[in-house]
Amino acid sequence: MTAINEAWAAPGSFLDLFLESFRHGEGTEHLVRHLLVVAMDGRAFERCNAVHQFCYWFRVDGMDFAAEQSYMKGDYLEMMWRRNRFQQTILELGFSFLFTDVDILWFRSPFPHLSPDAQVVMSSDFFVGDPTSPGNYPNGGLLYVRSSASTVRFYEHWQSSRARFPGKHEQFVFDRIVKEGVPPHVGATVRFLDTGHFGGFCQHGKDLGRVVTMHANCCVGLHNKLFDLRNVLDDWKTYKERVDAGNMDYFSWRVPGRCIH
């Protein structure tokens, strides 16, 4: 599952690049048939229907999420919290999900890296080496949650904790409640993903033989993100060509860029 608005769904923008990455990944092309794209406005819904089979328009009365939502400005906070509540609804309906931001490129399937008993698993801006440590820096751009009574309670606790941190986004509140310790009655366990596999512009593995996803985090501005993500996808294509030709020499990403330095 991913979420888009008009700015991020426009031709040549993130949705196109996101879908293209599945076509060039290793064993990822079939995953698109299981992808639900959640459109936050009517134009994004129209664009989704033009390029993808499974689209859902998440209508929010009185709010327009079509424009580029700059970090912590405009309707950004409400959009993120509404998205969070939508995820909770998915769990309440009995479905587990893997949510991915649309500014993430997929190169390999993440599922082999998720243990069968995983409950709440989130990616990291910075990974400290221990997947159970509350010292990791969470990033909700890649989030796997298995549907159960305990994970629904976790989301209820997450949503209710918003009132204790006014003006903060859902990722900040997640970080706080994990550092405080998830209450025993909730019962859900939280794990974090290693940036060596699930990297981003904040921190990423350099070995393309291990990389699973790449996220345009730690970067401000739609055009800056797009510029560097296109370079990342081009680098991946070059890597794949070399491997297909039997060249197994070490190959890494190009730097610097507008985001990656």
BAPA-834565 format. One line per field, with one value per atom (N, C-alpha, C): x negated, y, z; residue number from 1; residue in three letters. Coordinates in steps of 0.05 Angstrom, whole numbers, plus 5000, padded with zeros to 4 digits. Layout:
residues N
c1 X,... $
c2 Y,... $
c3 Z,... $
num NUM,... $
residuo ALA,... $
//
This chain:
residues 261
c1 4983,5000,4982,4990,4976,4997,4989,5007,4996,5013,5004,5023,5014,5031,5025,5038,5035,5006,4992,4965,4946,4951,4933,4941,4965,4975,4973,4965,4964,4946,4951,4933,4904,4886,4858,4850,4869,4863,4859,4864,4856,4871,4897,4912,4900,4893,4881,4854,4838,4811,4814,4833,4838,4846,4865,4874,4852,4836,4814,4794,4789,4770,4778,4804,4813,4806,4807,4802,4772,4755,4726,4714,4730,4720,4716,4705,4701,4725,4742,4765,4786,4788,4807,4831,4829,4850,4877,4879,4905,4918,4902,4912,4932,4929,4947,4976,4980,5007,5021,5005,5016,5015,5010,5006,5032,5040,5062,5051,5059,5051,5074,5068,5088,5085,5104,5103,5116,5102,5112,5129,5132,5148,5158,5177,5189,5170,5153,5134,5114,5105,5087,5102,5128,5144,5146,5151,5153,5126,5104,5078,5072,5079,5074,5089,5114,5130,5119,5103,5091,5067,5054,5029,5029,5050,5050,5078,5079,5104,5120,5105,5119,5115,5136,5134,5158,5153,5175,5173,5195,5196,5203,5185,5189,5199,5225,5237,5237,5229,5230,5246,5270,5287,5273,5275,5265,5235,5220,5191,5182,5161,5150,5120,5113,5085,5071,5082,5071,5043,5038,5012,4990,4965,4942,4943,4943,4945,4917,4908,4882,4881,4858,4855,4863,4883,4893,4906,4915,4928,4955,4973,4999,5015,5025,5042,5025,4999,4981,4988,4991,4996,5022,5043,5069,5068,5054,5052,5039,5017,5002,5018,5033,5049,5073,5085,5107,5097,5074,5062,5058,5048,5044,5070,5091,5117,5128,5123,5131,5117,5091,5076,5089,5098,5111,5137,5151,5176,5170,5148,5140,5136,5122,5118,5144,5161,5187,5204,5200,5214,5202,5179,5167,5145,5136,5114,5088,5067,5040,5032,5012,5004,4974,4963,4936,4940,4937,4940,4913,4912,4888,4894,4877,4879,4874,4885,4881,4854,4839,4812,4791,4800,4782,4780,4756,4751,4748,4761,4760,4742,4721,4703,4704,4713,4717,4741,4751,4774,4765,4780,4773,4782,4800,4813,4793,4772,4753,4740,4740,4728,4747,4772,4792,4798,4793,4797,4827,4834,4863,4878,4864,4877,4876,4867,4865,4892,4892,4917,4918,4900,4897,4868,4863,4835,4833,4815,4812,4783,4781,4755,4742,4717,4701,4688,4688,4670,4641,4636,4610,4614,4599,4601,4577,4582,4560,4548,4558,4547,4563,4584,4601,4630,4643,4670,4691,4684,4703,4698,4677,4669,4688,4698,4713,4695,4669,4650,4649,4662,4663,4680,4675,4690,4711,4736,4757,4765,4773,4784,4807,4831,4855,4858,4838,4840,4842,4831,4834,4843,4867,4879,4895,4887,4903,4917,4943,4958,4976,4974,4991,5016,5039,5065,5069,5074,5080,5092,5103,5115,5094,5070,5049,5039,5038,5029,5051,5076,5098,5096,5091,5087,5063,5042,5019,5027,5042,5051,5069,5086,5103,5086,5066,5047,5032,5024,5009,5027,5052,5070,5076,5082,5089,5066,5041,5018,5013,5026,5023,5030,5050,5058,5036,5018,4996,4974,4974,4952,4964,4978,4992,4972,4981,4965,4943,4943,4923,4934,4918,4927,4927,4938,4942,4915,4895,4869,4856,4858,4847,4861,4888,4903,4896,4892,4884,4858,4839,4813,4815,4832,4836,4848,4869,4883,4865,4848,4830,4808,4798,4778,4789,4815,4828,4832,4835,4841,4870,4876,4903,4917,4940,4953,4959,4956,4959,4986,5007,5034,5037,5020,5021,5010,4986,4976,4961,4960,4947,4917,4901,4872,4864,4844,4835,4807,4802,4775,4769,4743,4733,4717,4717,4704,4675,4657,4629,4626,4614,4610,4591,4576,4559,4575,4600,4618,4639,4651,4673,4662,4648,4633,4649,4636,4647,4625,4632,4612,4599,4612,4600,4576,4582,4562,4569,4549,4555,4531,4537,4516,4504,4479,4466,4465,4471,4469,4495,4496,4520,4528,4511,4518,4536,4539,4555,4579,4579,4600,4628,4648,4675,4692,4690,4704,4687,4694,4680,4700,4698,4718,4706,4721,4711,4718,4708,4712,4689,4690,4670,4665,4686,4684,4709,4707,4729,4733,4758,4764,4769,4792,4800,4779,4770,4751,4724,4715,4690,4691,4714,4717,4718,4733,4736,4709,4694,4667,4650,4648,4630,4642,4668,4680,4676,4678,4673,4645,4626,4598,4595,4609,4607,4618,4640,4651,4633,4621,4601,4577,4568,4545,4553,4578,4587,4588,4597,4599,4570,4551,4523,4513,4519,4510,4522,4548,4561,4548,4542,4529,4502,4487,4461,4464,4483,4487,4496,4515,4525,4502,4482,4459,4438,4443,4424,4403,4405,4386,4396,4383,4391,4374,4358,4342,4360,4348,4363,4372,4397,4409,4427,4426,4442,4455,4469,4484,4465,4475,4459,4466,4447,4450,4430,4434,4457,4481,4503,4526,4539,4564,4578,4585,4588,4595,4573,4561,4541,4514,4499,4473,4453 $
c2 4976,5000,5025,5044,5070,5092,5117,5140,5162,5175,5196,5219,5243,5265,5275,5295,5304,5310,5325,5333,5309,5288,5265,5244,5248,5229,5239,5264,5276,5260,5261,5246,5255,5235,5241,5245,5243,5247,5221,5220,5197,5172,5174,5149,5134,5148,5135,5122,5136,5126,5102,5104,5082,5057,5059,5035,5024,5042,5033,5016,5023,5008,4979,4973,4946,4930,4944,4930,4923,4938,4934,4919,4914,4900,4871,4857,4828,4814,4803,4789,4806,4831,4850,4856,4850,4859,4849,4824,4813,4826,4840,4852,4875,4887,4909,4900,4874,4864,4863,4867,4867,4894,4915,4942,4958,4969,4988,5016,5033,5061,5078,5091,5107,5136,5147,5174,5193,5215,5234,5256,5257,5277,5266,5280,5270,5268,5288,5287,5263,5258,5235,5209,5208,5184,5180,5201,5199,5189,5201,5193,5164,5156,5128,5109,5115,5097,5095,5115,5115,5096,5090,5075,5050,5046,5024,5013,4988,4973,4978,4981,4982,5009,5026,5053,5058,5073,5080,5110,5124,5153,5156,5166,5170,5199,5203,5229,5239,5264,5278,5304,5305,5329,5354,5375,5401,5404,5384,5386,5379,5393,5389,5383,5358,5349,5348,5362,5359,5370,5393,5407,5393,5399,5389,5396,5376,5381,5383,5408,5413,5403,5393,5381,5400,5392,5406,5433,5436,5461,5454,5475,5472,5449,5431,5409,5384,5387,5363,5346,5359,5344,5328,5342,5328,5305,5309,5288,5264,5268,5245,5231,5246,5233,5219,5230,5216,5190,5191,5167,5146,5154,5136,5123,5139,5128,5109,5114,5096,5069,5069,5045,5029,5043,5029,5015,5029,5017,4991,4991,4966,4943,4949,4929,4919,4938,4931,4913,4916,4899,4871,4867,4841,4836,4858,4856,4866,4850,4860,4877,4894,4911,4917,4923,4935,4962,4984,5010,5020,5032,5044,5072,5091,5117,5114,5133,5131,5142,5154,5163,5142,5117,5094,5077,5070,5052,5023,5004,4976,4961,4948,4932,4902,4895,4867,4865,4841,4837,4840,4855,4858,4835,4818,4798,4777,4769,4751,4763,4789,4802,4807,4798,4802,4775,4772,4746,4740,4715,4707,4718,4723,4733,4764,4777,4807,4819,4840,4854,4882,4899,4927,4930,4934,4936,4962,4980,5006,5010,5024,5031,5053,5059,5077,5098,5123,5143,5136,5129,5120,5095,5074,5048,5045,5038,5036,5008,4989,4962,4941,4949,4931,4936,4917,4922,4926,4919,4922,4948,4963,4986,5010,5022,5047,5070,5066,5087,5090,5072,5076,5101,5113,5137,5128,5127,5115,5132,5118,5131,5115,5126,5111,5107,5114,5110,5081,5063,5034,5022,5010,5002,4976,4955,4930,4926,4920,4914,4890,4870,4847,4851,4846,4850,4832,4843,4828,4847,4837,4854,4872,4862,4878,4900,4896,4918,4939,4931,4951,4967,4955,4970,4989,4980,4997,5022,5019,5042,5060,5049,5065,5081,5069,5083,5104,5098,5117,5142,5137,5159,5175,5162,5177,5193,5185,5199,5225,5229,5254,5278,5276,5298,5307,5289,5295,5310,5309,5322,5340,5361,5378,5390,5390,5401,5383,5358,5339,5318,5309,5289,5261,5242,5215,5201,5207,5195,5203,5229,5239,5225,5222,5210,5180,5167,5139,5136,5153,5153,5156,5175,5180,5156,5144,5123,5097,5094,5071,5076,5100,5106,5105,5112,5109,5080,5063,5035,5030,5011,5005,4993,5004,4994,4964,4950,4921,4912,4927,4918,4920,4935,4937,4911,4903,4876,4874,4895,4893,4899,4884,4889,4905,4922,4940,4932,4931,4925,4946,4949,4969,4954,4965,4954,4965,4948,4955,4972,4995,5012,5001,4980,4966,4952,4944,4933,4953,4967,4986,5014,5024,5049,5073,5096,5122,5142,5166,5186,5194,5189,5194,5175,5150,5129,5105,5095,5073,5055,5030,5011,5017,5012,5018,4993,4969,4945,4939,4943,4939,4909,4892,4864,4857,4877,4873,4891,4912,4932,4922,4929,4921,4945,4967,4992,5016,5038,5063,5086,5101,5122,5150,5168,5196,5211,5202,5216,5236,5251,5271,5290,5297,5314,5331,5356,5374,5383,5381,5391,5368,5370,5349,5345,5367,5366,5355,5361,5351,5320,5312,5283,5268,5279,5266,5264,5285,5286,5263,5260,5240,5212,5209,5182,5172,5190,5182,5172,5186,5177,5149,5146,5120,5097,5102,5082,5076,5097,5094,5077,5083,5067,5038,5033,5006,4991,5005,4993,4986,5004,4998,4974,4973,4950,4924,4924,4900,4892,4911,4905,4891,4901,4890,4861,4857,4830,4811,4820,4803,4796,4813,4808,4791,4784,4767,4783,4809,4826,4829,4816,4816,4834,4852,4871,4889,4899,4917,4942,4950,4973,4987,5014,5028,5052,5068,5091,5114,5131,5156,5177,5193,5216,5237,5262,5273,5278,5287,5295,5319,5323,5346,5338,5313,5303,5287,5269,5250,5264,5265,5278,5260 $
c3 5000,5000,5000,4983,4984,4982,4986,4985,4968,4952,4934,4935,4928,4922,4893,4884,4856,4849,4867,4861,4858,4874,4873,4852,4841,4821,4792,4789,4762,4744,4718,4699,4703,4704,4708,4736,4755,4783,4797,4823,4840,4833,4826,4821,4797,4776,4753,4760,4775,4783,4802,4820,4839,4824,4806,4791,4773,4762,4745,4761,4786,4802,4805,4807,4809,4783,4760,4735,4732,4745,4743,4767,4787,4811,4806,4826,4824,4837,4821,4831,4844,4834,4846,4828,4803,4784,4792,4801,4808,4833,4849,4873,4867,4844,4836,4835,4829,4827,4855,4876,4903,4916,4899,4909,4908,4931,4932,4934,4915,4915,4927,4949,4962,4953,4939,4929,4949,4955,4975,4962,4936,4923,4896,4884,4859,4836,4832,4810,4813,4837,4842,4836,4842,4837,4807,4791,4762,4751,4760,4750,4757,4781,4789,4771,4765,4748,4720,4712,4685,4683,4706,4705,4723,4739,4758,4761,4770,4771,4797,4819,4845,4858,4857,4867,4886,4907,4925,4932,4930,4936,4965,4981,5009,5013,5013,5015,5043,5047,5073,5069,5079,5075,5085,5068,5076,5075,5064,5062,5034,5025,4999,5001,4995,4998,4971,4951,4924,4920,4932,4928,4942,4934,4947,4977,4994,5023,5035,5038,5050,5078,5086,5113,5135,5151,5174,5167,5142,5134,5122,5122,5109,5122,5105,5114,5119,5120,5122,5147,5170,5195,5193,5184,5183,5163,5140,5120,5132,5147,5159,5180,5197,5217,5206,5185,5171,5159,5147,5135,5157,5180,5202,5211,5212,5221,5199,5174,5153,5156,5163,5167,5190,5211,5233,5224,5206,5195,5180,5165,5151,5170,5193,5213,5226,5231,5243,5225,5199,5180,5177,5191,5192,5171,5159,5139,5150,5146,5151,5127,5130,5108,5109,5086,5085,5071,5085,5074,5064,5041,5030,5020,5027,5014,4984,4969,4940,4931,4949,4942,4952,4951,4956,4931,4924,4901,4912,4899,4907,4888,4899,4883,4888,4912,4919,4938,4941,4959,4988,5004,5032,5049,5039,5056,5067,5053,5066,5091,5094,5117,5140,5137,5158,5170,5196,5209,5211,5212,5212,5236,5258,5282,5284,5263,5264,5269,5286,5292,5281,5291,5281,5273,5248,5238,5221,5229,5216,5206,5184,5174,5191,5186,5202,5185,5196,5184,5190,5215,5225,5242,5235,5248,5266,5291,5311,5314,5298,5298,5312,5327,5342,5333,5321,5311,5333,5358,5380,5396,5389,5405,5400,5422,5418,5411,5409,5401,5371,5356,5327,5320,5297,5289,5269,5278,5261,5237,5216,5192,5182,5183,5175,5145,5130,5101,5092,5108,5103,5130,5130,5155,5150,5163,5162,5188,5187,5211,5206,5224,5222,5238,5226,5238,5262,5285,5309,5329,5351,5371,5384,5387,5399,5381,5355,5337,5334,5335,5335,5361,5383,5408,5406,5392,5389,5374,5352,5337,5353,5369,5386,5406,5417,5435,5420,5396,5379,5373,5365,5358,5383,5405,5430,5441,5435,5445,5430,5408,5393,5410,5428,5445,5464,5471,5489,5476,5449,5434,5412,5419,5400,5379,5354,5333,5323,5331,5323,5303,5285,5266,5278,5264,5275,5279,5264,5267,5293,5300,5325,5349,5347,5369,5371,5348,5348,5364,5357,5370,5401,5409,5438,5452,5440,5455,5455,5435,5436,5457,5458,5479,5507,5510,5536,5544,5523,5527,5521,5504,5497,5522,5530,5554,5553,5575,5575,5564,5570,5561,5530,5517,5488,5476,5485,5478,5451,5435,5410,5412,5397,5397,5372,5375,5354,5346,5320,5309,5288,5283,5263,5242,5217,5195,5192,5184,5180,5155,5157,5133,5113,5121,5102,5080,5087,5068,5060,5079,5074,5079,5059,5062,5053,5057,5049,5046,5039,5035,5061,5084,5110,5115,5111,5116,5098,5083,5065,5062,5056,5050,5023,5019,4993,4975,4987,4972,4957,4931,4916,4915,4923,4925,4949,4967,4991,4992,4978,4981,4973,4988,4983,4973,4988,4981,4986,4973,4976,4978,5000,5006,5004,4992,4989,5015,5037,5063,5067,5088,5095,5070,5057,5034,5031,5026,5024,4995,4986,4959,4940,4926,4907,4885,4874,4851,4859,4883,4893,4897,4909,4913,4887,4868,4842,4827,4829,4815,4825,4852,4862,4860,4862,4859,4830,4810,4783,4780,4793,4792,4805,4827,4841,4823,4810,4792,4769,4758,4736,4745,4770,4781,4784,4793,4796,4769,4749,4722,4712,4717,4709,4724,4750,4767,4755,4749,4738,4711,4694,4669,4673,4693,4698,4709,4727,4738,4716,4699,4678,4658,4656,4638,4652,4677,4692,4707,4708,4722,4751,4769,4797,4814,4801,4816,4833,4855,4873,4858,4862,4849,4869,4871,4890,4877,4894,4884,4877,4860,4854,4875,4883,4900,4891,4896,4910,4891,4903,4887,4901,4896,4910,4938,4943,4970,4982,4967,4977,4975,4997,4997,5012 $
num 1,1,1,2,2,2,3,3,3,4,4,4,5,5,5,6,6,6,7,7,7,8,8,8,9,9,9,10,10,10,11,11,11,12,12,12,13,13,13,14,14,14,15,15,15,16,16,16,17,17,17,18,18,18,19,19,19,20,20,20,21,21,21,22,22,22,23,23,23,24,24,24,25,25,25,26,26,26,27,27,27,28,28,28,29,29,29,30,30,30,31,31,31,32,32,32,33,33,33,34,34,34,35,35,35,36,36,36,37,37,37,38,38,38,39,39,39,40,40,40,41,41,41,42,42,42,43,43,43,44,44,44,45,45,45,46,46,46,47,47,47,48,48,48,49,49,49,50,50,50,51,51,51,52,52,52,53,53,53,54,54,54,55,55,55,56,56,56,57,57,57,58,58,58,59,59,59,60,60,60,61,61,61,62,62,62,63,63,63,64,64,64,65,65,65,66,66,66,67,67,67,68,68,68,69,69,69,70,70,70,71,71,71,72,72,72,73,73,73,74,74,74,75,75,75,76,76,76,77,77,77,78,78,78,79,79,79,80,80,80,81,81,81,82,82,82,83,83,83,84,84,84,85,85,85,86,86,86,87,87,87,88,88,88,89,89,89,90,90,90,91,91,91,92,92,92,93,93,93,94,94,94,95,95,95,96,96,96,97,97,97,98,98,98,99,99,99,100,100,100,101,101,101,102,102,102,103,103,103,104,104,104,105,105,105,106,106,106,107,107,107,108,108,108,109,109,109,110,110,110,111,111,111,112,112,112,113,113,113,114,114,114,115,115,115,116,116,116,117,117,117,118,118,118,119,119,119,120,120,120,121,121,121,122,122,122,123,123,123,124,124,124,125,125,125,126,126,126,127,127,127,128,128,128,129,129,129,130,130,130,131,131,131,132,132,132,133,133,133,134,134,134,135,135,135,136,136,136,137,137,137,138,138,138,139,139,139,140,140,140,141,141,141,142,142,142,143,143,143,144,144,144,145,145,145,146,146,146,147,147,147,148,148,148,149,149,149,150,150,150,151,151,151,152,152,152,153,153,153,154,154,154,155,155,155,156,156,156,157,157,157,158,158,158,159,159,159,160,160,160,161,161,161,162,162,162,163,163,163,164,164,164,165,165,165,166,166,166,167,167,167,168,168,168,169,169,169,170,170,170,171,171,171,172,172,172,173,173,173,174,174,174,175,175,175,176,176,176,177,177,177,178,178,178,179,179,179,180,180,180,181,181,181,182,182,182,183,183,183,184,184,184,185,185,185,186,186,186,187,187,187,188,188,188,189,189,189,190,190,190,191,191,191,192,192,192,193,193,193,194,194,194,195,195,195,196,196,196,197,197,197,198,198,198,199,199,199,200,200,200,201,201,201,202,202,202,203,203,203,204,204,204,205,205,205,206,206,206,207,207,207,208,208,208,209,209,209,210,210,210,211,211,211,212,212,212,213,213,213,214,214,214,215,215,215,216,216,216,217,217,217,218,218,218,219,219,219,220,220,220,221,221,221,222,222,222,223,223,223,224,224,224,225,225,225,226,226,226,227,227,227,228,228,228,229,229,229,230,230,230,231,231,231,232,232,232,233,233,233,234,234,234,235,235,235,236,236,236,237,237,237,238,238,238,239,239,239,240,240,240,241,241,241,242,242,242,243,243,243,244,244,244,245,245,245,246,246,246,247,247,247,248,248,248,249,249,249,250,250,250,251,251,251,252,252,252,253,253,253,254,254,254,255,255,255,256,256,256,257,257,257,258,258,258,259,259,259,260,260,260,261,261,261 $
residuo MET,MET,MET,THR,THR,THR,ALA,ALA,ALA,ILE,ILE,ILE,ASN,ASN,ASN,GLU,GLU,GLU,ALA,ALA,ALA,TRP,TRP,TRP,ALA,ALA,ALA,ALA,ALA,ALA,PRO,PRO,PRO,GLY,GLY,GLY,SER,SER,SER,PHE,PHE,PHE,LEU,LEU,LEU,ASP,ASP,ASP,LEU,LEU,LEU,PHE,PHE,PHE,LEU,LEU,LEU,GLU,GLU,GLU,SER,SER,SER,PHE,PHE,PHE,ARG,ARG,ARG,HIS,HIS,HIS,GLY,GLY,GLY,GLU,GLU,GLU,GLY,GLY,GLY,THR,THR,THR,GLU,GLU,GLU,HIS,HIS,HIS,LEU,LEU,LEU,VAL,VAL,VAL,ARG,ARG,ARG,HIS,HIS,HIS,LEU,LEU,LEU,LEU,LEU,LEU,VAL,VAL,VAL,VAL,VAL,VAL,ALA,ALA,ALA,MET,MET,MET,ASP,ASP,ASP,GLY,GLY,GLY,ARG,ARG,ARG,ALA,ALA,ALA,PHE,PHE,PHE,GLU,GLU,GLU,ARG,ARG,ARG,CYS,CYS,CYS,ASN,ASN,ASN,ALA,ALA,ALA,VAL,VAL,VAL,HIS,HIS,HIS,GLN,GLN,GLN,PHE,PHE,PHE,CYS,CYS,CYS,TYR,TYR,TYR,TRP,TRP,TRP,PHE,PHE,PHE,ARG,ARG,ARG,VAL,VAL,VAL,ASP,ASP,ASP,GLY,GLY,GLY,MET,MET,MET,ASP,ASP,ASP,PHE,PHE,PHE,ALA,ALA,ALA,ALA,ALA,ALA,GLU,GLU,GLU,GLN,GLN,GLN,SER,SER,SER,TYR,TYR,TYR,MET,MET,MET,LYS,LYS,LYS,GLY,GLY,GLY,ASP,ASP,ASP,TYR,TYR,TYR,LEU,LEU,LEU,GLU,GLU,GLU,MET,MET,MET,MET,MET,MET,TRP,TRP,TRP,ARG,ARG,ARG,ARG,ARG,ARG,ASN,ASN,ASN,ARG,ARG,ARG,PHE,PHE,PHE,GLN,GLN,GLN,GLN,GLN,GLN,THR,THR,THR,ILE,ILE,ILE,LEU,LEU,LEU,GLU,GLU,GLU,LEU,LEU,LEU,GLY,GLY,GLY,PHE,PHE,PHE,SER,SER,SER,PHE,PHE,PHE,LEU,LEU,LEU,PHE,PHE,PHE,THR,THR,THR,ASP,ASP,ASP,VAL,VAL,VAL,ASP,ASP,ASP,ILE,ILE,ILE,LEU,LEU,LEU,TRP,TRP,TRP,PHE,PHE,PHE,ARG,ARG,ARG,SER,SER,SER,PRO,PRO,PRO,PHE,PHE,PHE,PRO,PRO,PRO,HIS,HIS,HIS,LEU,LEU,LEU,SER,SER,SER,PRO,PRO,PRO,ASP,ASP,ASP,ALA,ALA,ALA,GLN,GLN,GLN,VAL,VAL,VAL,VAL,VAL,VAL,MET,MET,MET,SER,SER,SER,SER,SER,SER,ASP,ASP,ASP,PHE,PHE,PHE,PHE,PHE,PHE,VAL,VAL,VAL,GLY,GLY,GLY,ASP,ASP,ASP,PRO,PRO,PRO,THR,THR,THR,SER,SER,SER,PRO,PRO,PRO,GLY,GLY,GLY,ASN,ASN,ASN,TYR,TYR,TYR,PRO,PRO,PRO,ASN,ASN,ASN,GLY,GLY,GLY,GLY,GLY,GLY,LEU,LEU,LEU,LEU,LEU,LEU,TYR,TYR,TYR,VAL,VAL,VAL,ARG,ARG,ARG,SER,SER,SER,SER,SER,SER,ALA,ALA,ALA,SER,SER,SER,THR,THR,THR,VAL,VAL,VAL,ARG,ARG,ARG,PHE,PHE,PHE,TYR,TYR,TYR,GLU,GLU,GLU,HIS,HIS,HIS,TRP,TRP,TRP,GLN,GLN,GLN,SER,SER,SER,SER,SER,SER,ARG,ARG,ARG,ALA,ALA,ALA,ARG,ARG,ARG,PHE,PHE,PHE,PRO,PRO,PRO,GLY,GLY,GLY,LYS,LYS,LYS,HIS,HIS,HIS,GLU,GLU,GLU,GLN,GLN,GLN,PHE,PHE,PHE,VAL,VAL,VAL,PHE,PHE,PHE,ASP,ASP,ASP,ARG,ARG,ARG,ILE,ILE,ILE,VAL,VAL,VAL,LYS,LYS,LYS,GLU,GLU,GLU,GLY,GLY,GLY,VAL,VAL,VAL,PRO,PRO,PRO,PRO,PRO,PRO,HIS,HIS,HIS,VAL,VAL,VAL,GLY,GLY,GLY,ALA,ALA,ALA,THR,THR,THR,VAL,VAL,VAL,ARG,ARG,ARG,PHE,PHE,PHE,LEU,LEU,LEU,ASP,ASP,ASP,THR,THR,THR,GLY,GLY,GLY,HIS,HIS,HIS,PHE,PHE,PHE,GLY,GLY,GLY,GLY,GLY,GLY,PHE,PHE,PHE,CYS,CYS,CYS,GLN,GLN,GLN,HIS,HIS,HIS,GLY,GLY,GLY,LYS,LYS,LYS,ASP,ASP,ASP,LEU,LEU,LEU,GLY,GLY,GLY,ARG,ARG,ARG,VAL,VAL,VAL,VAL,VAL,VAL,THR,THR,THR,MET,MET,MET,HIS,HIS,HIS,ALA,ALA,ALA,ASN,ASN,ASN,CYS,CYS,CYS,CYS,CYS,CYS,VAL,VAL,VAL,GLY,GLY,GLY,LEU,LEU,LEU,HIS,HIS,HIS,ASN,ASN,ASN,LYS,LYS,LYS,LEU,LEU,LEU,PHE,PHE,PHE,ASP,ASP,ASP,LEU,LEU,LEU,ARG,ARG,ARG,ASN,ASN,ASN,VAL,VAL,VAL,LEU,LEU,LEU,ASP,ASP,ASP,ASP,ASP,ASP,TRP,TRP,TRP,LYS,LYS,LYS,THR,THR,THR,TYR,TYR,TYR,LYS,LYS,LYS,GLU,GLU,GLU,ARG,ARG,ARG,VAL,VAL,VAL,ASP,ASP,ASP,ALA,ALA,ALA,GLY,GLY,GLY,ASN,ASN,ASN,MET,MET,MET,ASP,ASP,ASP,TYR,TYR,TYR,PHE,PHE,PHE,SER,SER,SER,TRP,TRP,TRP,ARG,ARG,ARG,VAL,VAL,VAL,PRO,PRO,PRO,GLY,GLY,GLY,ARG,ARG,ARG,CYS,CYS,CYS,ILE,ILE,ILE,HIS,HIS,HIS $
//
